[in-house]
Amino acid sequence: MKIYISGGCKNGKSTAAEDLAIRLSGDHKRYYVATMIPYDDEDHKRVEKHVNNRAGKGFETIECGRGIEKIMGEDSEKATYLIDSVTALLLNEMFADDYNGEADPEAAGRCKTGLKAIGDQAENVVYVSDYIYSDAVRYDEFTENYRQMLAEVDCFMAAECDVVLEYVSGIAVFHKGKGLL
Amino acid sequence: MDLIIGGAYQGKRAYTEEQYKLSEEEVFTCTEKTEPDFSYKALDHLELFVLKCVREGRDAAAFFQKNETLWQDKVLIGEELFSGVVPMEKENRMWREACGALYVYLAKEASTVTRIFLGIPERLKG
């Protein structure tokens, strides 16, 4: 089962994704794949909050900010992966060393290939992304490029997945695969 | 008229071209600099026409109301841009408001309203 989760920030996506991953994995291995590379104090605090929230839920954490396909191992076929988040993964792929450099135009392609490969091989995958597409502000080129690339990955993965969910105030809205869960 | 809405880059245009069997050239692309050409079967980026109206002090919804015959049999595509913080710039605030007013009017008039989310269509009306 492949599930793609999107929606606005702070709407309960990560918690819901954890619950779904636990349900799907049963007695088999479940991995939490953290894609954010913490840079400052605020990031470290967010990571700590997420780690505490996950405590006792039986996840093994893998930290992987780039080249997501390398998380796969011998037990992938039976494992359940929770990938949180596509948003952070893309950002890391776009800017290999620092945010001042040029964005890598191949970043979206690499994310698509890697995320699909995990979905093809693993028993279950829950992907978490962010819906950042509805704002009346004209962004700078940097941000607009990022939004466009994330949408490219989102639309591609939504087509690949069995279930597509949007979380609104913690409530699941089904865009695809209602009845499969 | 059929109204297609959705956030930026969600696949609204691709959906329209596929659904109505239109080539890229058969869909007019509105910009903040040009008047829309209603000889086309479908018009994309209504929100940019709205931005043009805001800049010229025109009322986009009133324009559509006055020129009903132009778009009765068209497919109209507009970007949803309503879920951010209230914009700092006045022009963006007016833009957002004018888009909202236009879409509410068009949705009322439309035979069908479809919203695209991550490339997946959802029929909201009709």
Boltz contact constraints between the chains, C-beta under 6 A:
constraints:
  - contact:
      token1: [A, 133]
      token2: [B, 7]
      max_distance: 6.0
  - contact:
      token1: [A, 133]
      token2: [B, 8]
      max_distance: 6.0
  - contact:
      token1: [A, 134]
      token2: [B, 7]
      max_distance: 6.0
  - contact:
      token1: [A, 134]
      token2: [B, 80]
      max_distance: 6.0
  - contact:
      token1: [A, 134]
      token2: [B, 81]
      max_distance: 6.0
  - contact:
      token1: [A, 134]
      token2: [B, 82]
      max_distance: 6.0
  - contact:
      token1: [A, 134]
      token2: [B, 83]
      max_distance: 6.0
  - contact:
      token1: [A, 135]
      token2: [B, 81]
      max_distance: 6.0
  - contact:
      token1: [A, 135]
      token2: [B, 84]
      max_distance: 6.0
  - contact:
      token1: [A, 136]
      token2: [B, 81]
      max_distance: 6.0
  - contact:
      token1: [A, 136]
      token2: [B, 87]
      max_distance: 6.0
  - contact:
      token1: [A, 136]
      token2: [B, 92]
      max_distance: 6.0
  - contact:
      token1: [A, 136]
      token2: [B, 95]
      max_distance: 6.0
  - contact:
      token1: [A, 136]
      token2: [B, 96]
      max_distance: 6.0
  - contact:
      token1: [A, 137]
      token2: [B, 84]
      max_distance: 6.0
  - contact:
      token1: [A, 137]
      token2: [B, 87]
      max_distance: 6.0
  - contact:
      token1: [A, 137]
      token2: [B, 92]
      max_distance: 6.0
  - contact:
      token1: [A, 148]
      token2: [B, 9]
      max_distance: 6.0
  - contact:
      token1: [A, 151]
      token2: [B, 9]
      max_distance: 6.0
  - contact:
      token1: [A, 154]
      token2: [B, 118]
      max_distance: 6.0
  - contact:
      token1: [A, 155]
      token2: [B, 11]
      max_distance: 6.0
  - contact:
      token1: [A, 155]
      token2: [B, 118]
      max_distance: 6.0
  - contact:
      token1: [A, 155]
      token2: [B, 119]
      max_distance: 6.0
  - contact:
      token1: [A, 158]
      token2: [B, 118]
      max_distance: 6.0
  - contact:
      token1: [A, 158]
      token2: [B, 119]
      max_distance: 6.0
  - contact:
      token1: [A, 175]
      token2: [B, 117]
      max_distance: 6.0
  - contact:
      token1: [A, 175]
      token2: [B, 120]
      max_distance: 6.0
  - contact:
      token1: [A, 176]
      token2: [B, 120]
      max_distance: 6.0
